[in-house]
Every structure is written in C-alpha cells, then in structure tokens.
Amino acid sequence: MPLVTFDLFSALIDSRSGGSAAFDALAAGRGWEVSGTDLYDDWDARNKASQKDAEEWVPFAEHCRRALAATYAARGLDADATADTLALLESLPDWPLWPDVGRALPLVAERHRVGVLSNVDDDLFRRTRAAGLVDDDAVLTSERLHAYKPHAELYQRAAAAGVDVHVPASARDTRGALEAGLAVVRVRRAGHRVDPEGPQPQHEVEDLAELPAVLDALTGAG
C-alpha cells in the first residue's frame, strides 16, 4: 500500500490553539499581561528558526527550550524556561486535532498506509492525539531521521523510507517537500498559507475528506 505522511503540527493538530492555551495558563499563573497567543507566536517563530539554523541534530525538546528562553529574554519575563518548556510539552495531549482528522484518516487508511513526517521527538509524538491514528512503523520523526524541516535531508530520507505522498499545511513544509521532490497534497488550514516565492502545490484540499480521491489519482491505489 502507498505510504502517505502528514505533518503533525499543522495538518493534523491545531498547534496554535493548543499551545496558546498552555501559554495562557502559564501567563495567568504569573500575572503576566501578555496573551497566550502572543507568547505562542513568539516562541513558535523562534522554535522554527532554531530548527532551520540547526547544523546538527539536537532533540526537538531542546529547540523548544532554547526558543522559550529567547522569548522570555526578549520580553523581559523572569521565569524558568526549562521548567516551563516541560509544562508546555506536558500539555501536548490537550492540543486538539483539526475537526476533519478523526473521520478522514480512517478513510485514507482503507487504501494507504498512514504515517507522520514531523519535526518532533518520538516520546513527544506519542503524547499527541494523532498517535493512535497512524501506523507505528510509519512515524518518521526528526529524531529518527536526524534532520529538521525545511532541510532537504529530512524529505530525502523520508522518500528513501518509502514515502509516496506528503500532506503538509504550512508554508515551510509545503515548500521544503516540493523542493525536495516529494509528491505533495496540501491541506488548507486557518493561519497557514503557501510561500509565494516558492513552488506551488499542484494539489490542495479544503478538507481531508477530499483526500482519498486525490490520493487514488496520484498513487493508483483506487
């Protein structure tokens, strides 16, 4: 069966909602006059930049810690970034799936192996609500591949592991996968857009329920 991978933190999980709620709780506990969404957006941008700049693999959790320390320093917030990173990552089981995921992935799995291609550590992935929806042997994390999006090495190693089609939502994942030569079907998600300066996906869906028909045409599985 063809192997189809999904991005974890944009295509499957609404990470901005989940992470913002965790940061709201941290801010409220300290009396900070900053929204959880603002903290999340600042941290998330620094986290992605840390991954992009990585010359060698370090755990995803360490990128998260470095990014949070930088966020706190930039905002003049006095807090233990290491402890708060642990609290943030412990909240992963509460981060919600996008509404179409639970009903659509079983449909995809009828004719395709369903996996994940993600910048995440193995133990952190197992905490997420997506873990029970994909094949255990089709989980391709940055920890397993020792590379990070958007570096080409991650996508090339995924292709070597048998990935036939990747389903991203974010601009960097879409561009990285296309530039590395992977077949891509992008799912449109709120808050995510295509990089206008990069290659454009030939296939997009509004809802993952549309995905099986597109995949059948691409892979011949139907």
N, C-alpha and C positions, 0 to 999 in steps of 0.2 A: 504494500500500500504506500502511496506517496506520503512523504513527511511534510507537514505544514507546521511552521512555528509561528508563534505570536509574541509580540513584545508584551512584557509583563506590566510595566508601569504606565503604559498609555493605551494600548489596545484592549487589555483585559481589566485592569484595575484603574479606578478613578483616583490616582495617587494624590492629586491636588486636594480633593475633598478629604481624603483620609489623613494626609499629612497635616493639612491645615487644622483639623480638629485636634490632633495631638499637640500642635504648637499652641492652639488656643488654651488647652489645659495647662501647659507649662507657663504661658504668659499670665493667666489668671492666678495661678498659684504664687506668682512673684509680684503681682500688682503692676505688671508692665503695661504701659499704654501703647501697645502695638498689637495689631490683629494677627491671628494665627496664619491667615493667608499671606500677609506681608512677610512674616518670618519664613513661611514655607517657600515663597517665590525667591527670596534672597538666598536661602540655603540651597534650594534646588539648582539655581543657576551656578552657584559656586561648586556644588557637587558635580554637575555635568562638566564644568571647566576642569575640575581636578582629574576626572576620568579622561578627558580629551588630552590633557597635558601629560598623562602618565607615560613614562618611558619604560617602566617595567610593572608587572602586575603586583598590586597590593590588594588586600581584601576590600570589598565594597564597603563594609562597615567602617573601615579606616578612612575611605574617601568621605563618608558621611560625617565622621568626627572632625576631620580637617575642615570641611565646609562649614560645620556649625561653629567651630572655634573662630573661623574668619568672620562669620555673620555676627557673632556676639561682639567681636572686637570692633567691627565696623560701626556697630550701633551703640557701642559703649555699654553693653549689658554685662553685668557681673554675674556669671553663672559657670557651673562646671560643665563644659561641653562634652566631656566623656560620659558623665552620668546622664546628661540629657539626651545624648545620642542613644544610649541604651534604652531610655524610656521611649524615645521615638520609634526605635526598631521593635520594641516590645509591643507597640500598638499596631503592628502590621496585620494581625488577624482581624482588626476592625476596619481596615481600609476596604471600601466597597468595590465590588465588581460593577462594571457598566451593566445597565439593565438587560441588554441583549445577550450577555455572555452565557448565562446559565442555560438558556434554551437553545442557543445556536451551536455551541461546541459539541453537544451530543449528535447533532445533525451532521456536522463536519466529520465527526469520528466514524460515521457509518461507512465512509469510503476512503478515509485518510487517517494516517497516524497524526495525532495532535500533540504538538510539543510547544516548548517555550524557548526563545532566544533572548536572553536578558542580561543586562549589567546587574548582577546580584550574586550574593554568596548562596551556596546550596542550603545552609541551615535557615537563612532568611526566607528563601523561596518557600520552604516547607511550612512556614508560618502563614502564608497568604491563602486567601480563599480560592485562588486559582490552582493550588497544588493538587486538589482532588479531581480536577477536570482534564488533566493531561496525562500522557503515558510517562511513567517514571523514567524509562530509558530514552525518552525523547526530550529531556530537560537539558538544555545547553546554556549553562551559566557562564559568566565571566570567570568564575573560579575554575570551572572545568576547562575552558578554552584558553585561559591565561591571556586574555585580551579584552579590551573595552570598546564599545561603540563610542565614536563612529569610525574607529580604526578598521582598515580593510582586513586586517588579520583575523578579527573576530568572525566576519562574514565568510571569509575564505575557509576558515576552519569549520564553520557550520556547514558550508557546502561539501567539504570533504567528509563530514559526518553524515551526509545523506539528505540534507535539507533540500526539498524541491521548491517550496514556495514560502516566503516570509510575509507576515501580516503586521505591519507597523502602523502607527498613527502619527508619531512625532516627526518633525522636520528632519532632525539629525538622523533618526533611524531610517526613514524613507530614503534620504539622500545616500547614507552610508551603504545600505543594502543595494541600491541601484548602481552606485558607482563600483561596487564590488562584483556586480554581475549576477546577483540573485534575482530570481523571478519574484515580483512584489505585487501584492494586492493590498492597497492601503485602505484602512477603515477611517472614516472621518469622525473625529471626536472633538467635542467642545474644548476650546482652548489650544487646539493643535492645528497647524497649517503646514503646507508644503513650502520648502525653501524655494523662493522664486529664482534664485541664482543657480539652483541645482537641477539635475534631471527630474523630469516629471513622470509620475507613475502612469502607466497605460491603463491600469485597472484600479478602481476605487469603489467602495460600497458605503452606503449610509448606515446600514445595519448589518450585523454579522449573519442575520438570517438570509441575506442575499449571497453570502459567500459560497455555499456549496455549489451553486450553479456556475459561478465564475471559476472555481477550482476545477470542476469537472471539465470545463472547456480547456483549461490550461494544462491539466495533467492527463486527460483522457480517462480518468477514473470512473466516469459515468458510463 
